Amino acid sequence: MAQPAVSLVNVDSMNSCLMRERLLQEITRLERDLERLQCNDRRVDRSLEQTYREMIHARREILGSLPN
C-alpha cells in the first residue's frame, strides 16, 4: 500500500530553494555515478546498484515534499 505524500512544513522559501537546488545536484551526481557503474563494470554489484537507486528515489521523494 502506498503511503500518503507528506509535505514539509515550516520551511521558508529561501531554505526551500537552497534545499531543492542541493537535492537536484545530489540526484544528478548519483545518476551519473550509477550510469558510470553500469557502463564501466561488466560485473555490476547488484546491491550497490540498488543502493544508488534507493538514494535517488529518497531524494526525489524529499524534493516532491518541499513547498513551492
PDB file as gemmi writes it, atoms N, CA and C in Angstrom:
CRYST1    1.000    1.000    1.000  90.00  90.00  90.00 P 1                      
ATOM      1  N   MET A   1       0.841  -1.164   0.000  1.00  0.00           N  
ATOM      2  CA  MET A   1       0.000   0.000   0.000  1.00  0.00           C  
ATOM      3  C   MET A   1       0.896   1.241   0.000  1.00  0.00           C  
ATOM      4  N   ALA A   2       0.593   2.194  -0.845  1.00  0.00           N  
ATOM      5  CA  ALA A   2       1.380   3.415  -0.936  1.00  0.00           C  
ATOM      6  C   ALA A   2       1.085   4.316   0.253  1.00  0.00           C  
ATOM      7  N   GLN A   3       2.134   4.970   0.724  1.00  0.00           N  
ATOM      8  CA  GLN A   3       1.974   5.891   1.842  1.00  0.00           C  
ATOM      9  C   GLN A   3       1.544   7.247   1.306  1.00  0.00           C  
ATOM     10  N   PRO A   4       0.724   7.979   2.063  1.00  0.00           N  
ATOM     11  CA  PRO A   4       0.303   9.301   1.612  1.00  0.00           C  
ATOM     12  C   PRO A   4       1.489  10.256   1.550  1.00  0.00           C  
ATOM     13  N   ALA A   5       1.439  11.181   0.618  1.00  0.00           N  
ATOM     14  CA  ALA A   5       2.508  12.166   0.485  1.00  0.00           C  
ATOM     15  C   ALA A   5       2.521  13.072   1.704  1.00  0.00           C  
ATOM     16  N   VAL A   6       3.713  13.356   2.179  1.00  0.00           N  
ATOM     17  CA  VAL A   6       3.876  14.221   3.341  1.00  0.00           C  
ATOM     18  C   VAL A   6       4.537  15.504   2.873  1.00  0.00           C  
ATOM     19  N   SER A   7       3.979  16.617   3.281  1.00  0.00           N  
ATOM     20  CA  SER A   7       4.546  17.904   2.928  1.00  0.00           C  
ATOM     21  C   SER A   7       5.343  18.443   4.111  1.00  0.00           C  
ATOM     22  N   LEU A   8       6.522  18.944   3.823  1.00  0.00           N  
ATOM     23  CA  LEU A   8       7.332  19.539   4.874  1.00  0.00           C  
ATOM     24  C   LEU A   8       6.737  20.886   5.240  1.00  0.00           C  
ATOM     25  N   VAL A   9       6.635  21.162   6.517  1.00  0.00           N  
ATOM     26  CA  VAL A   9       6.082  22.431   6.977  1.00  0.00           C  
ATOM     27  C   VAL A   9       7.167  23.256   7.639  1.00  0.00           C  
ATOM     28  N   ASN A  10       6.909  24.532   7.766  1.00  0.00           N  
ATOM     29  CA  ASN A  10       7.831  25.463   8.407  1.00  0.00           C  
ATOM     30  C   ASN A  10       9.194  25.528   7.711  1.00  0.00           C  
ATOM     31  N   VAL A  11       9.183  25.380   6.408  1.00  0.00           N  
ATOM     32  CA  VAL A  11      10.407  25.536   5.634  1.00  0.00           C  
ATOM     33  C   VAL A  11      10.244  26.832   4.858  1.00  0.00           C  
ATOM     34  N   ASP A  12      11.052  27.842   5.186  1.00  0.00           N  
ATOM     35  CA  ASP A  12      10.881  29.117   4.490  1.00  0.00           C  
ATOM     36  C   ASP A  12      11.334  28.993   3.039  1.00  0.00           C  
ATOM     37  N   SER A  13      10.898  29.940   2.222  1.00  0.00           N  
ATOM     38  CA  SER A  13      11.129  29.846   0.782  1.00  0.00           C  
ATOM     39  C   SER A  13      12.614  29.862   0.416  1.00  0.00           C  
ATOM     40  N   MET A  14      13.442  30.598   1.162  1.00  0.00           N  
ATOM     41  CA  MET A  14      14.873  30.642   0.865  1.00  0.00           C  
ATOM     42  C   MET A  14      15.504  29.286   1.143  1.00  0.00           C  
ATOM     43  N   ASN A  15      15.199  28.709   2.299  1.00  0.00           N  
ATOM     44  CA  ASN A  15      15.738  27.391   2.626  1.00  0.00           C  
ATOM     45  C   ASN A  15      15.194  26.337   1.678  1.00  0.00           C  
ATOM     46  N   SER A  16      13.942  26.473   1.297  1.00  0.00           N  
ATOM     47  CA  SER A  16      13.325  25.535   0.367  1.00  0.00           C  
ATOM     48  C   SER A  16      14.047  25.574  -0.979  1.00  0.00           C  
ATOM     49  N   CYS A  17      14.347  26.771  -1.427  1.00  0.00           N  
ATOM     50  CA  CYS A  17      15.048  26.938  -2.699  1.00  0.00           C  
ATOM     51  C   CYS A  17      16.443  26.328  -2.629  1.00  0.00           C  
ATOM     52  N   LEU A  18      17.156  26.587  -1.543  1.00  0.00           N  
ATOM     53  CA  LEU A  18      18.502  26.036  -1.369  1.00  0.00           C  
ATOM     54  C   LEU A  18      18.463  24.515  -1.261  1.00  0.00           C  
ATOM     55  N   MET A  19      17.484  24.014  -0.537  1.00  0.00           N  
ATOM     56  CA  MET A  19      17.363  22.569  -0.377  1.00  0.00           C  
ATOM     57  C   MET A  19      17.020  21.909  -1.710  1.00  0.00           C  
ATOM     58  N   ARG A  20      16.129  22.524  -2.471  1.00  0.00           N  
ATOM     59  CA  ARG A  20      15.760  21.993  -3.788  1.00  0.00           C  
ATOM     60  C   ARG A  20      16.996  21.936  -4.701  1.00  0.00           C  
ATOM     61  N   GLU A  21      17.770  23.002  -4.689  1.00  0.00           N  
ATOM     62  CA  GLU A  21      18.982  23.076  -5.505  1.00  0.00           C  
ATOM     63  C   GLU A  21      19.973  21.973  -5.112  1.00  0.00           C  
ATOM     64  N   ARG A  22      20.166  21.813  -3.818  1.00  0.00           N  
ATOM     65  CA  ARG A  22      21.097  20.793  -3.314  1.00  0.00           C  
ATOM     66  C   ARG A  22      20.619  19.378  -3.668  1.00  0.00           C  
ATOM     67  N   LEU A  23      19.330  19.132  -3.516  1.00  0.00           N  
ATOM     68  CA  LEU A  23      18.787  17.815  -3.854  1.00  0.00           C  
ATOM     69  C   LEU A  23      18.952  17.510  -5.342  1.00  0.00           C  
ATOM     70  N   LEU A  24      18.703  18.498  -6.190  1.00  0.00           N  
ATOM     71  CA  LEU A  24      18.873  18.297  -7.633  1.00  0.00           C  
ATOM     72  C   LEU A  24      20.329  17.986  -7.978  1.00  0.00           C  
ATOM     73  N   GLN A  25      21.258  18.666  -7.316  1.00  0.00           N  
ATOM     74  CA  GLN A  25      22.678  18.391  -7.534  1.00  0.00           C  
ATOM     75  C   GLN A  25      23.029  16.964  -7.106  1.00  0.00           C  
ATOM     76  N   GLU A  26      22.523  16.549  -5.957  1.00  0.00           N  
ATOM     77  CA  GLU A  26      22.801  15.209  -5.465  1.00  0.00           C  
ATOM     78  C   GLU A  26      22.189  14.141  -6.370  1.00  0.00           C  
ATOM     79  N   ILE A  27      20.967  14.370  -6.825  1.00  0.00           N  
ATOM     80  CA  ILE A  27      20.308  13.415  -7.721  1.00  0.00           C  
ATOM     81  C   ILE A  27      21.113  13.270  -9.009  1.00  0.00           C  
ATOM     82  N   THR A  28      21.537  14.389  -9.572  1.00  0.00           N  
ATOM     83  CA  THR A  28      22.323  14.371 -10.800  1.00  0.00           C  
ATOM     84  C   THR A  28      23.629  13.606 -10.602  1.00  0.00           C  
ATOM     85  N   ARG A  29      24.314  13.869  -9.489  1.00  0.00           N  
ATOM     86  CA  ARG A  29      25.577  13.184  -9.210  1.00  0.00           C  
ATOM     87  C   ARG A  29      25.358  11.685  -9.042  1.00  0.00           C  
ATOM     88  N   LEU A  30      24.341  11.325  -8.298  1.00  0.00           N  
ATOM     89  CA  LEU A  30      24.059   9.902  -8.074  1.00  0.00           C  
ATOM     90  C   LEU A  30      23.678   9.188  -9.373  1.00  0.00           C  
ATOM     91  N   GLU A  31      22.899   9.853 -10.215  1.00  0.00           N  
ATOM     92  CA  GLU A  31      22.522   9.251 -11.500  1.00  0.00           C  
ATOM     93  C   GLU A  31      23.750   9.045 -12.377  1.00  0.00           C  
ATOM     94  N   ARG A  32      24.655  10.008 -12.374  1.00  0.00           N  
ATOM     95  CA  ARG A  32      25.889   9.865 -13.158  1.00  0.00           C  
ATOM     96  C   ARG A  32      26.755   8.734 -12.616  1.00  0.00           C  
ATOM     97  N   ASP A  33      26.865   8.673 -11.302  1.00  0.00           N  
ATOM     98  CA  ASP A  33      27.647   7.597 -10.688  1.00  0.00           C  
ATOM     99  C   ASP A  33      27.054   6.232 -11.008  1.00  0.00           C  
ATOM    100  N   LEU A  34      25.736   6.123 -10.953  1.00  0.00           N  
ATOM    101  CA  LEU A  34      25.061   4.868 -11.267  1.00  0.00           C  
ATOM    102  C   LEU A  34      25.299   4.489 -12.724  1.00  0.00           C  
ATOM    103  N   GLU A  35      25.179   5.456 -13.611  1.00  0.00           N  
ATOM    104  CA  GLU A  35      25.416   5.186 -15.031  1.00  0.00           C  
ATOM    105  C   GLU A  35      26.847   4.727 -15.266  1.00  0.00           C  
ATOM    106  N   ARG A  36      27.801   5.394 -14.627  1.00  0.00           N  
ATOM    107  CA  ARG A  36      29.204   5.016 -14.749  1.00  0.00           C  
ATOM    108  C   ARG A  36      29.436   3.594 -14.241  1.00  0.00           C  
ATOM    109  N   LEU A  37      28.823   3.280 -13.133  1.00  0.00           N  
ATOM    110  CA  LEU A  37      28.940   1.950 -12.550  1.00  0.00           C  
ATOM    111  C   LEU A  37      28.418   0.896 -13.522  1.00  0.00           C  
ATOM    112  N   GLN A  38      27.290   1.171 -14.138  1.00  0.00           N  
ATOM    113  CA  GLN A  38      26.676   0.215 -15.058  1.00  0.00           C  
ATOM    114  C   GLN A  38      27.474   0.075 -16.351  1.00  0.00           C  
ATOM    115  N   CYS A  39      28.080   1.143 -16.819  1.00  0.00           N  
ATOM    116  CA  CYS A  39      28.815   1.118 -18.086  1.00  0.00           C  
ATOM    117  C   CYS A  39      30.228   0.556 -17.956  1.00  0.00           C  
ATOM    118  N   ASN A  40      30.884   0.863 -16.857  1.00  0.00           N  
ATOM    119  CA  ASN A  40      32.295   0.527 -16.722  1.00  0.00           C  
ATOM    120  C   ASN A  40      32.580  -0.865 -16.187  1.00  0.00           C  
ATOM    121  N   ASP A  41      31.642  -1.445 -15.499  1.00  0.00           N  
ATOM    122  CA  ASP A  41      31.921  -2.723 -14.860  1.00  0.00           C  
ATOM    123  C   ASP A  41      30.923  -3.764 -15.348  1.00  0.00           C  
ATOM    124  N   ARG A  42      31.428  -4.751 -16.037  1.00  0.00           N  
ATOM    125  CA  ARG A  42      30.554  -5.812 -16.533  1.00  0.00           C  
ATOM    126  C   ARG A  42      30.050  -6.686 -15.392  1.00  0.00           C  
ATOM    127  N   ARG A  43      30.754  -6.671 -14.275  1.00  0.00           N  
ATOM    128  CA  ARG A  43      30.342  -7.440 -13.103  1.00  0.00           C  
ATOM    129  C   ARG A  43      29.727  -6.478 -12.091  1.00  0.00           C  
ATOM    130  N   VAL A  44      28.616  -5.891 -12.453  1.00  0.00           N  
ATOM    131  CA  VAL A  44      27.970  -4.888 -11.606  1.00  0.00           C  
ATOM    132  C   VAL A  44      27.508  -5.529 -10.299  1.00  0.00           C  
ATOM    133  N   ASP A  45      27.840  -4.878  -9.219  1.00  0.00           N  
ATOM    134  CA  ASP A  45      27.373  -5.293  -7.900  1.00  0.00           C  
ATOM    135  C   ASP A  45      25.916  -4.861  -7.793  1.00  0.00           C  
ATOM    136  N   ARG A  46      25.012  -5.814  -7.845  1.00  0.00           N  
ATOM    137  CA  ARG A  46      23.575  -5.502  -7.854  1.00  0.00           C  
ATOM    138  C   ARG A  46      23.131  -4.806  -6.573  1.00  0.00           C  
ATOM    139  N   SER A  47      23.732  -5.145  -5.448  1.00  0.00           N  
ATOM    140  CA  SER A  47      23.330  -4.479  -4.204  1.00  0.00           C  
ATOM    141  C   SER A  47      23.776  -3.011  -4.212  1.00  0.00           C  
ATOM    142  N   LEU A  48      24.940  -2.718  -4.777  1.00  0.00           N  
ATOM    143  CA  LEU A  48      25.400  -1.332  -4.887  1.00  0.00           C  
ATOM    144  C   LEU A  48      24.503  -0.561  -5.851  1.00  0.00           C  
ATOM    145  N   GLU A  49      24.143  -1.194  -6.954  1.00  0.00           N  
ATOM    146  CA  GLU A  49      23.245  -0.565  -7.921  1.00  0.00           C  
ATOM    147  C   GLU A  49      21.901  -0.244  -7.261  1.00  0.00           C  
ATOM    148  N   GLN A  50      21.378  -1.174  -6.482  1.00  0.00           N  
ATOM    149  CA  GLN A  50      20.097  -0.955  -5.793  1.00  0.00           C  
ATOM    150  C   GLN A  50      20.213   0.173  -4.769  1.00  0.00           C  
ATOM    151  N   THR A  51      21.352   0.241  -4.092  1.00  0.00           N  
ATOM    152  CA  THR A  51      21.577   1.308  -3.112  1.00  0.00           C  
ATOM    153  C   THR A  51      21.524   2.676  -3.795  1.00  0.00           C  
ATOM    154  N   TYR A  52      22.162   2.796  -4.955  1.00  0.00           N  
ATOM    155  CA  TYR A  52      22.113   4.055  -5.703  1.00  0.00           C  
ATOM    156  C   TYR A  52      20.668   4.394  -6.077  1.00  0.00           C  
ATOM    157  N   ARG A  53      19.917   3.411  -6.558  1.00  0.00           N  
ATOM    158  CA  ARG A  53      18.526   3.645  -6.951  1.00  0.00           C  
ATOM    159  C   ARG A  53      17.694   4.124  -5.752  1.00  0.00           C  
ATOM    160  N   GLU A  54      17.933   3.526  -4.603  1.00  0.00           N  
ATOM    161  CA  GLU A  54      17.197   3.914  -3.398  1.00  0.00           C  
ATOM    162  C   GLU A  54      17.563   5.323  -2.941  1.00  0.00           C  
ATOM    163  N   MET A  55      18.850   5.682  -3.037  1.00  0.00           N  
ATOM    164  CA  MET A  55      19.258   7.045  -2.662  1.00  0.00           C  
ATOM    165  C   MET A  55      18.629   8.072  -3.590  1.00  0.00           C  
ATOM    166  N   ILE A  56      18.588   7.765  -4.890  1.00  0.00           N  
ATOM    167  CA  ILE A  56      17.971   8.669  -5.860  1.00  0.00           C  
ATOM    168  C   ILE A  56      16.480   8.807  -5.568  1.00  0.00           C  
ATOM    169  N   HIS A  57      15.834   7.685  -5.335  1.00  0.00           N  
ATOM    170  CA  HIS A  57      14.402   7.691  -5.041  1.00  0.00           C  
ATOM    171  C   HIS A  57      14.095   8.511  -3.782  1.00  0.00           C  
ATOM    172  N   ALA A  58      14.880   8.314  -2.731  1.00  0.00           N  
ATOM    173  CA  ALA A  58      14.656   9.034  -1.473  1.00  0.00           C  
ATOM    174  C   ALA A  58      14.780  10.543  -1.672  1.00  0.00           C  
ATOM    175  N   ARG A  59      15.757  10.965  -2.438  1.00  0.00           N  
ATOM    176  CA  ARG A  59      15.938  12.399  -2.673  1.00  0.00           C  
ATOM    177  C   ARG A  59      14.803  12.967  -3.516  1.00  0.00           C  
ATOM    178  N   ARG A  60      14.313  12.183  -4.474  1.00  0.00           N  
ATOM    179  CA  ARG A  60      13.161  12.636  -5.267  1.00  0.00           C  
ATOM    180  C   ARG A  60      11.921  12.764  -4.401  1.00  0.00           C  
ATOM    181  N   GLU A  61      11.750  11.856  -3.448  1.00  0.00           N  
ATOM    182  CA  GLU A  61      10.617  11.934  -2.524  1.00  0.00           C  
ATOM    183  C   GLU A  61      10.694  13.224  -1.694  1.00  0.00           C  
ATOM    184  N   ILE A  62      11.870  13.531  -1.179  1.00  0.00           N  
ATOM    185  CA  ILE A  62      12.047  14.760  -0.386  1.00  0.00           C  
ATOM    186  C   ILE A  62      11.781  15.979  -1.264  1.00  0.00           C  
ATOM    187  N   LEU A  63      12.314  15.944  -2.489  1.00  0.00           N  
ATOM    188  CA  LEU A  63      12.124  17.047  -3.428  1.00  0.00           C  
ATOM    189  C   LEU A  63      10.636  17.284  -3.682  1.00  0.00           C  
ATOM    190  N   GLY A  64       9.885  16.219  -3.836  1.00  0.00           N  
ATOM    191  CA  GLY A  64       8.451  16.343  -4.079  1.00  0.00           C  
ATOM    192  C   GLY A  64       7.667  16.847  -2.888  1.00  0.00           C  
ATOM    193  N   SER A  65       8.244  16.723  -1.692  1.00  0.00           N  
ATOM    194  CA  SER A  65       7.531  17.164  -0.495  1.00  0.00           C  
ATOM    195  C   SER A  65       7.845  18.611  -0.107  1.00  0.00           C  
ATOM    196  N   LEU A  66       8.780  19.235  -0.786  1.00  0.00           N  
ATOM    197  CA  LEU A  66       9.121  20.625  -0.474  1.00  0.00           C  
ATOM    198  C   LEU A  66       8.015  21.565  -0.946  1.00  0.00           C  
ATOM    199  N   PRO A  67       7.744  22.586  -0.160  1.00  0.00           N  
ATOM    200  CA  PRO A  67       6.753  23.581  -0.615  1.00  0.00           C  
ATOM    201  C   PRO A  67       7.304  24.382  -1.792  1.00  0.00           C  
ATOM    202  N   ASN A  68       6.406  24.839  -2.632  1.00  0.00           N  
ATOM    203  CA  ASN A  68       6.818  25.619  -3.816  1.00  0.00           C  
ATOM    204  C   ASN A  68       7.175  26.994  -3.474  1.00  0.00           C  
TER     205      ASN A  68                                                      
END                                                                             
